[in-house]
Amino acid sequence: MTDDTQARIAEAVNGNEVLLFMKGSPLFPQCGFSSRAVAILDHLGVEYGSVDVLQDQAIRQGIKQFSDWPTIPQLYVKGEFVGGSDIMMEMYETGELAELMQKSGVAQKAA
């Protein structure tokens, strides 16, 4: 991964309270795992940013090195890597993800 790609990823991660690296966009997810991740975040009602890795091959490959996690989607909360779709689902089902968002002071979407 180039320094430029590393810097762009770090800027995106640190520039959003909650950031989802995904395939597609929240309105049009391009894979089932990304769709599930979006559904979880939407159900929690938190504000989040997203990066469509399909639009930039360097980001698509670089994010896997950045997090040392081989799959996409990837969720970051307050700059910290949380996990992929399966971990998000498990944390959502146990209430851990909602608790993490609340403890981190993540903004809720306006009603």
CORKABEL-V549182 format. One record per residue. N is the residue number from 0. RES is the residue in three letters. NEAR is the number of other ideal C-beta (glycine too) atoms within 12 Angstrom. D_CENTER is the distance of its C-alpha to the mean C-alpha in Angstrom with 2 decimals. Layout:
n=(N	N)
res=(RES	RES)
near=(NEAR	NEAR)
d_center=(D_CENTER	D_CENTER)
This chain:
n=(0	1	2	3	4	5	6	7	8	9	10	11	12	13	14	15	16	17	18	19	20	21	22	23	24	25	26	27	28	29	30	31	32	33	34	35	36	37	38	39	40	41	42	43	44	45	46	47	48	49	50	51	52	53	54	55	56	57	58	59	60	61	62	63	64	65	66	67	68	69	70	71	72	73	74	75	76	77	78	79	80	81	82	83	84	85	86	87	88	89	90	91	92	93	94	95	96	97	98	99	100	101	102	103	104	105	106	107	108	109	110)
res=(MET	THR	ASP	ASP	THR	GLN	ALA	ARG	ILE	ALA	GLU	ALA	VAL	ASN	GLY	ASN	GLU	VAL	LEU	LEU	PHE	MET	LYS	GLY	SER	PRO	LEU	PHE	PRO	GLN	CYS	GLY	PHE	SER	SER	ARG	ALA	VAL	ALA	ILE	LEU	ASP	HIS	LEU	GLY	VAL	GLU	TYR	GLY	SER	VAL	ASP	VAL	LEU	GLN	ASP	GLN	ALA	ILE	ARG	GLN	GLY	ILE	LYS	GLN	PHE	SER	ASP	TRP	PRO	THR	ILE	PRO	GLN	LEU	TYR	VAL	LYS	GLY	GLU	PHE	VAL	GLY	GLY	SER	ASP	ILE	MET	MET	GLU	MET	TYR	GLU	THR	GLY	GLU	LEU	ALA	GLU	LEU	MET	GLN	LYS	SER	GLY	VAL	ALA	GLN	LYS	ALA	ALA)
near=(21	15	11	14	24	20	18	23	34	23	18	29	31	18	17	26	26	40	38	45	45	42	33	25	23	28	13	15	28	23	22	18	29	34	25	27	42	33	21	38	41	22	19	31	19	32	22	37	26	34	37	28	35	22	16	19	15	22	34	27	20	30	39	24	18	33	29	13	22	14	25	34	46	41	48	38	37	23	21	19	25	36	31	31	33	21	27	39	25	17	25	28	15	13	14	21	32	23	15	29	31	17	14	21	14	29	19	18	17	7	4)
d_center=(19.46	21.22	21.19	20.20	17.03	16.24	17.04	14.96	11.75	12.88	13.80	10.52	8.79	11.98	12.49	9.90	10.10	6.64	4.16	1.94	4.59	6.84	10.61	12.14	11.34	10.82	14.62	15.18	12.72	14.54	14.13	14.48	11.52	9.16	11.68	11.57	7.90	8.79	12.05	10.99	9.20	12.24	14.59	13.63	14.42	12.02	11.45	8.07	7.70	6.55	8.02	10.26	11.09	14.29	15.66	15.87	17.05	16.93	13.19	12.82	15.06	14.34	10.72	12.36	14.96	12.98	11.33	14.30	12.32	13.82	11.57	8.77	6.32	4.45	2.72	4.96	7.71	10.74	10.24	10.10	8.24	8.15	8.11	7.87	9.16	12.48	11.65	9.61	12.77	15.12	13.88	13.98	17.44	18.79	17.67	15.89	12.50	14.58	16.58	13.84	12.77	16.52	17.50	15.00	16.52	13.50	15.10	15.85	16.21	19.86	21.94)
